[in-house]
């Protein structure tokens, strides 16, 4: 398929996308180099500023549902499709995280007519991802932001009262991730950490977390991974310093203070999966002005979610593999108010009391472990 990579209504590059693999076969004329996805151009040497075709295809394929997604094999079988990448062209590559999309040649489409921020989208893919088999696979509508949703947990986008909400499930015997999101929200609310509030929902007897999309029609989320892979790392730099240097080069404000708070939160809730794609930065999609760090989101893989050993040492990310070491990277604790966390144990107990999979003893141990980690801070 011949198409134009668009950034809202700004033509970026001419592409040919394979109908067999869904990948980019060819990149032709570059119309607006500044609007190419971050990290897809060469940043050093005589070819500085030129597009790196492999990086562009990596970015494009990275928009597809990961193969590790819970239930994805059954979903693909229901659709008669062998790869999640083949879903990308079906929805023009549209997402609710940024403003990039592909416009098929001679289609006459425009951003206002296709984007998911102001237009309705199909529920079909979301229902299939949640395990519901379509009555007639031939009539499934594939125009959905669920085609470009990241992560391994079962999730889908819904529209409620005009708002775009992400519904995300849990895993394992405890199904604890949705409750962990609400607990993390409670910690951040108390400590005045910029975050996305989460609430609980139940569908077909299963718990899910709900959060509103924080990306607006004129802004976009740029994951930290796109920032760090856009610049060559100096071997003398730590991972944290490399990210800070990249952010400083781009002119992103407030990064150091925001990272301090994120690291403290992740220590408190024993977050095991703060990788470079679940935190990031916000910029204006048209002017490319950096507005700051994104609110903290996606904190469910925490609180010993998949083990009976509550309080045990767990892996940390992204700067150190140990929480005990990563917390030492925090420069400023002056904002941390232990008094604001008074009563947190009771709030955690109340949140977890809504779970049928977490018994009273585990609730008490979790609440106590969080309180102890707060005291350690």
C-alpha positions in Angstrom: 0.0 0.0 0.0 1.3 3.4 -1.0 0.6 6.1 1.6 1.8 9.2 3.3 2.9 9.3 6.9 1.0 12.2 8.4 1.3 14.2 11.7 -2.2 15.5 12.1 -2.6 17.3 8.7 1.2 17.7 8.2 2.6 15.4 5.5 5.8 13.8 6.8 7.0 11.1 4.4 5.9 8.8 1.5 5.8 5.2 2.5 5.0 1.8 1.0 3.6 -0.7 3.5 3.6 -4.5 2.8 0.2 -6.1 2.5 1.8 -9.4 3.7 3.7 -8.3 6.8 2.4 -4.9 7.6 5.9 -3.5 7.8 7.4 -0.5 5.9 8.9 -1.7 2.6 10.1 1.6 1.4 10.4 5.2 2.5 10.4 7.7 -0.3 10.2 11.5 -0.2 10.6 13.2 3.2 8.3 16.2 3.3 8.9 17.5 6.9 12.0 16.0 8.5 11.3 17.8 11.8 8.0 15.9 12.2 9.5 12.4 11.7 9.0 10.3 14.8 11.6 11.0 17.4 14.5 8.5 17.3 14.1 7.7 13.6 16.8 10.0 12.2 20.6 9.9 12.4 21.8 12.3 15.1 25.6 12.2 14.6 28.2 12.2 11.8 27.9 13.3 8.2 24.5 11.8 7.8 23.0 13.7 10.7 19.4 14.5 10.2 18.8 11.8 7.6 16.2 9.2 8.2 17.3 5.7 9.5 14.9 3.3 7.6 15.3 0.5 10.1 14.5 2.8 13.0 11.4 4.1 11.2 10.1 0.6 10.6 10.9 -0.3 14.3 8.8 2.7 15.3 6.0 1.6 13.0 6.0 -2.1 14.0 6.2 -1.0 17.7 2.7 0.6 17.3 1.2 -2.9 16.9 -0.2 -5.0 19.8 2.7 -7.0 21.3 2.8 -10.7 20.7 2.9 -11.2 24.5 -0.6 -9.7 25.0 -2.8 -12.0 27.0 -5.2 -13.8 24.7 -3.8 -12.3 21.5 -3.4 -15.7 19.7 -7.1 -16.5 20.1 -8.0 -13.0 19.0 -5.9 -13.3 15.8 -7.5 -16.7 15.1 -10.9 -15.1 15.5 -10.0 -12.4 13.0 -8.2 -14.8 10.6 -5.0 -12.7 10.8 -1.6 -14.1 11.6 0.1 -11.0 12.8 -0.9 -8.0 14.9 1.1 -5.8 12.5 -1.5 -6.4 9.8 -4.0 -4.6 12.0 -2.1 -1.3 11.7 -3.1 -0.3 8.2 -6.7 -1.3 8.9 -7.0 1.6 11.3 -4.5 3.9 9.4 -2.1 3.4 12.3 -4.1 5.8 14.4 -3.6 5.9 18.1 -4.9 7.7 21.2 -1.3 8.3 22.3 -0.1 10.5 19.5 -1.2 12.2 16.3 0.6 10.1 13.6 -1.3 8.2 11.0 -1.0 6.9 7.4 -3.1 8.4 4.6 -3.6 5.9 1.7 -2.7 7.4 -1.7 -5.6 9.2 -3.4 -7.9 8.5 -0.5 -8.6 12.2 0.2 -8.8 11.5 3.9 -8.0 14.2 6.5 -7.1 14.2 10.2 -10.5 15.7 11.2 -12.3 12.8 9.6 -10.4 9.9 11.0 -8.8 10.7 14.4 -10.0 8.8 17.5 -10.0 11.9 19.7 -13.1 13.4 18.1 -14.6 10.5 16.1 -16.2 7.3 17.4 -14.4 4.0 16.9 -15.4 0.4 16.7 -15.8 -1.8 19.8 -15.2 -5.0 17.9 -11.5 -5.4 18.4 -11.8 -4.6 22.1 -14.5 -7.2 22.6 -12.4 -9.8 20.7 -9.4 -8.9 22.9 -11.6 -9.5 25.9 -12.3 -13.0 24.7 -15.6 -12.5 22.9 -15.9 -14.3 19.6 -17.4 -12.3 16.8 -20.7 -13.7 15.4 -19.5 -12.9 11.9 -15.7 -12.3 11.5 -16.2 -11.1 8.0 -18.1 -8.1 9.3 -15.8 -7.1 12.1 -14.9 -3.4 12.0 -11.2 -2.8 12.5 -11.2 0.9 12.9 -10.1 1.0 16.5 -7.3 2.4 18.8 -7.1 -1.1 20.3 -5.0 -2.0 17.2 -2.2 0.3 18.5 -2.4 -0.3 22.2 0.8 -1.4 24.0 1.4 -3.8 26.9 0.8 -7.4 27.8 -2.3 -7.2 29.9 -5.8 -7.5 28.5 -7.0 -4.0 27.7 -9.4 -2.0 25.5 -10.5 1.6 24.8 -14.0 2.7 25.5 -16.0 5.9 25.2 -18.1 7.0 28.2 -19.7 10.4 28.5 -17.6 11.6 25.6 -14.3 10.6 27.3 -11.8 8.1 26.0 -11.1 5.6 28.8 -8.6 2.7 29.0 -9.9 -0.4 30.6 -7.2 -2.8 31.7 -7.3 -6.2 33.5 -5.2 -8.2 35.9 -3.3 -11.4 35.8 -2.5 -14.5 37.8 -4.3 -15.8 40.9 -4.6 -12.4 42.5 -5.8 -10.3 39.6 -4.2 -7.5 41.6 -3.0 -5.0 39.0 -6.3 -3.0 38.7 -6.3 -2.5 42.5 -2.6 -1.6 42.5 -3.3 1.2 40.0 -5.9 2.7 42.4 -3.5 2.3 45.4 -0.7 4.0 43.4 -3.2 6.8 42.6 -3.9 7.2 46.3 -0.2 7.5 47.2 0.4 10.1 44.4 -2.7 12.0 45.4 -1.5 12.3 48.9 2.1 13.3 47.9 0.9 15.7 45.2 2.6 13.8 42.4 1.3 14.6 38.9 -0.5 11.5 37.9 -3.5 9.9 36.1 -6.2 8.9 38.6 -7.4 5.3 38.3 -10.7 3.8 39.4 -12.1 0.3 39.5 -14.7 -1.4 37.2 -16.1 -4.9 36.9 -17.1 -6.6 33.7 -18.4 -10.1 33.5 -17.2 -10.7 37.1 -13.6 -9.6 36.4 -11.9 -6.5 37.9 -10.5 -3.8 35.6 -8.8 -0.5 36.1 -10.2 2.6 34.3 -8.3 5.8 33.5 -9.0 8.7 31.2 -6.7 9.4 28.3 -4.4 12.3 29.2 -3.3 12.9 25.6 -5.4 15.6 23.9 -6.0 16.3 20.2 -3.1 18.8 20.1 -0.6 17.0 22.3 1.1 13.6 22.2 3.0 11.2 24.5 6.6 10.6 23.6 7.8 7.6 25.6 11.2 7.9 27.3 12.5 5.2 25.0 12.0 7.3 21.9 14.0 10.1 23.6 17.0 8.0 24.7 17.2 6.1 21.4 17.4 9.4 19.5 20.9 10.1 20.9 24.1 8.1 21.2 24.9 7.3 24.8 28.3 8.2 26.1 29.8 5.1 27.8 30.7 7.3 30.8 27.1 8.2 31.4 24.7 6.3 33.6 21.3 5.5 32.2 19.8 8.3 34.3 22.3 10.8 33.2 21.9 9.8 29.5 18.1 10.4 29.8 18.7 13.8 31.5 21.2 14.9 28.9 18.8 13.9 26.1 15.9 15.8 27.8 18.1 18.8 28.3 19.2 18.8 24.6 15.6 18.7 23.5 14.6 21.4 26.0 12.1 19.3 28.0 11.3 21.2 31.3 11.0 19.8 34.8 12.5 16.3 34.1 14.8 15.9 37.1 12.1 16.8 39.7 9.6 14.5 38.0 11.9 11.6 37.9 12.7 12.0 41.6 9.0 11.7 42.4 8.5 8.7 40.1 11.4 6.9 41.7 10.1 7.5 45.2 6.6 6.3 44.2 8.1 3.1 42.6 10.0 2.5 45.8 6.9 2.8 48.0 4.8 0.5 45.8 7.7 -1.9 44.9 7.1 -1.3 41.2 8.8 -4.0 39.1 8.1 -2.7 35.6 8.8 1.0 35.1 10.4 0.5 31.7 11.2 3.3 29.2 7.8 2.9 27.4 5.6 3.5 30.5 6.8 6.9 31.3 7.6 9.8 29.1 7.0 13.4 28.0 4.3 15.5 26.4 4.8 17.8 23.4 2.6 19.8 21.1 2.1 17.8 17.9 1.9 20.8 15.6 4.6 23.2 17.0 6.7 20.3 18.5 7.1 22.4 21.7 8.0 20.3 24.7 5.4 20.9 27.5 7.0 18.7 30.2 6.8 15.2 31.7 3.7 13.1 31.3 1.7 12.4 34.4 2.6 9.1 36.0 0.6 6.2 34.7 0.8 2.4 34.4 1.8 1.4 37.9 -0.1 -1.9 38.2 2.9 -4.3 38.1 3.7 -3.6 41.7 2.9 -4.6 45.3 4.1 -8.2 44.9 1.3 -8.7 42.4 2.4 -12.2 41.4 4.0 -13.7 44.5 3.0 -14.8 48.0 6.2 -13.3 49.4 4.9 -9.9 50.3 7.7 -7.6 51.4 10.4 -9.5 49.6 13.0 -7.8 47.4 11.8 -7.3 43.9 13.4 -6.0 40.7 13.3 -2.4 39.8 13.6 -0.4 36.6 14.7 1.6 34.6 17.9 3.0 36.2 18.9 0.3 38.7 17.9 -3.3 39.1 17.5 -2.9 42.9 15.1 -0.5 44.5 17.6 0.0 47.3 20.1 1.3 44.8 17.7 3.2 42.6 16.3 5.3 45.5 19.8 6.6 46.1 19.5 8.4 42.7 16.9 10.8 44.1 18.4 14.3 44.5 15.6 16.0 46.4 13.3 14.7 49.1 12.2 18.1 50.4 8.7 17.7 48.8 8.1 14.3 50.5 5.6 14.7 53.4 5.3 11.6 55.6 2.3 13.1 57.3 0.4 13.2 54.1 0.5 9.4 54.1 -1.3 9.1 57.4 -4.1 6.6 57.1 -2.7 5.1 53.9 -2.8 1.6 55.4 -6.5 1.8 56.0 -7.1 3.2 52.5 -5.1 0.3 51.0 -7.2 -2.2 53.0 -10.4 -0.6 51.8 -9.4 -0.7 48.2 -8.3 -4.3 48.4 -11.4 -5.3 50.2 -13.2 -5.0 46.9 -11.2 -7.9 45.5 -12.4 -11.5 45.7 -8.9 -12.8 45.0 -7.0 -11.1 47.8 -7.8 -12.4 51.2 -7.7 -10.5 54.5 -4.3 -11.7 55.5 -2.7 -10.7 52.2 -4.4 -7.3 52.4 -2.9 -6.7 55.8 0.5 -7.8 54.7 0.4 -5.5 51.7 -0.8 -2.5 53.6 1.9 -3.1 56.2 4.6 -3.5 53.7 3.7 -0.2 51.9 3.6 1.6 55.3 7.1 0.2 56.1 8.5 1.4 52.8 7.0 4.9 53.4 8.9 5.0 56.7 12.1 3.9 55.0 11.8 6.9 52.7 
